[in-house]
Every structure is written in structure tokens, then in C-alpha cells.
């Protein structure tokens, strides 16, 4: 298994979850690489509870949207969307 490096972090405080963007082949300076996967950690249980595609995440933010509740927004670093 290749090492995974956390590069982006967002916290869903009410749900006590941490979302971390990761990529393979960690090395000096690779924190600037785009996320290959998103890992969701349950802070209370202290374990990973989900994985999802990283969508080339450059940055992430968790916000509220009327009628949709809490959502994770990800900026795709290859498309700037």
C-alpha cells in the first residue's frame, strides 16, 4: 500500500467529522498535489468511515445551503470550478 498524504482538510463540526483530501506517493513538497481521494473520519470513533473520489480537490469548504443542509464544496484544481 502506498503512503497517503493529507493535503486538504475540512471539518463538519456538528457531525463530528473530518474530511481529508489525500494523494499517493508522499514526499517533500507534495502537499501541493491535488486530492486523489477524500477520506471521512469520525472524530468520536477515531476511525475512517468513508472514502470518495477526490475530484482533483485544490480546496474544500463546508457550508449550509437552504433546503439542502450541510454540503461539502470542492474546487477542482484542473478546471478551476
C-alpha positions as CSV (number, residue, x, y, z in Angstrom):
1,X,0.0,0.0,0.0
2,X,1.4,3.4,-0.9
3,X,1.6,6.2,1.6
4,X,-1.2,8.7,1.6
5,X,-0.6,12.3,2.4
6,X,-3.3,14.6,3.8
7,X,-3.3,17.8,1.7
8,X,-6.7,19.5,2.3
9,X,-8.9,19.4,5.4
10,X,-12.5,20.4,6.2
11,X,-14.4,19.9,9.4
12,X,-18.1,19.1,9.8
13,X,-18.3,20.1,13.5
14,X,-22.0,19.3,14.1
15,X,-21.5,15.8,12.7
16,X,-18.1,15.4,14.4
17,X,-16.4,14.5,11.1
18,X,-13.2,15.5,9.4
19,X,-12.9,15.3,5.6
20,X,-9.3,15.0,4.4
21,X,-8.1,15.2,0.8
22,X,-5.3,12.7,0.2
23,X,-2.9,11.6,-2.6
24,X,-0.4,8.8,-3.1
25,X,3.4,9.0,-3.1
26,X,4.0,11.4,-0.3
27,X,7.3,13.3,-0.5
28,X,8.7,16.7,0.4
29,X,6.6,19.4,-1.4
30,X,3.8,17.0,-2.5
31,X,1.3,18.8,-0.2
32,X,0.6,21.0,-3.3
33,X,-0.7,18.0,-5.3
34,X,-4.4,17.7,-6.0
35,X,-6.5,15.3,-4.0
36,X,-7.0,11.8,-5.5
37,X,-9.4,10.8,-2.8
38,X,-11.5,12.2,0.1
39,X,-11.4,10.3,3.4
40,X,-14.1,11.0,6.1
41,X,-13.1,10.4,9.7
42,X,-15.5,10.1,12.6
43,X,-13.8,12.1,15.3
44,X,-15.6,10.4,18.2
45,X,-14.9,6.9,17.0
46,X,-11.4,7.9,15.8
47,X,-11.6,5.9,12.5
48,X,-12.2,6.4,8.8
49,X,-15.8,5.8,8.0
50,X,-15.9,6.6,4.2
51,X,-13.9,7.2,1.1
52,X,-14.9,9.1,-2.1
53,X,-13.2,10.3,-5.3
54,X,-11.1,13.4,-4.7
55,X,-12.2,15.2,-7.9
56,X,-8.8,16.9,-8.1
57,X,-9.6,18.9,-5.0
58,X,-7.5,22.0,-4.6
59,X,-9.5,23.4,-1.7
60,X,-12.6,22.5,0.3
61,X,-15.2,24.2,2.4
62,X,-18.3,23.0,4.3
63,X,-21.3,25.3,4.1
64,X,-25.1,25.5,4.6
65,X,-27.5,25.7,1.7
66,X,-31.1,26.5,2.1
67,X,-33.2,23.3,1.7
68,X,-30.2,21.1,1.3
69,X,-28.5,21.3,4.7
70,X,-24.7,20.9,5.2
71,X,-22.7,20.4,1.9
72,X,-19.1,20.0,1.0
73,X,-17.9,22.3,-1.8
74,X,-14.7,21.3,-3.6
75,X,-12.7,23.4,-6.1
76,X,-11.4,21.2,-8.9
77,X,-7.8,22.3,-9.4
78,X,-7.7,21.2,-13.0
79,X,-10.8,23.1,-14.1
80,X,-10.9,26.0,-11.5
81,X,-14.6,25.1,-10.9
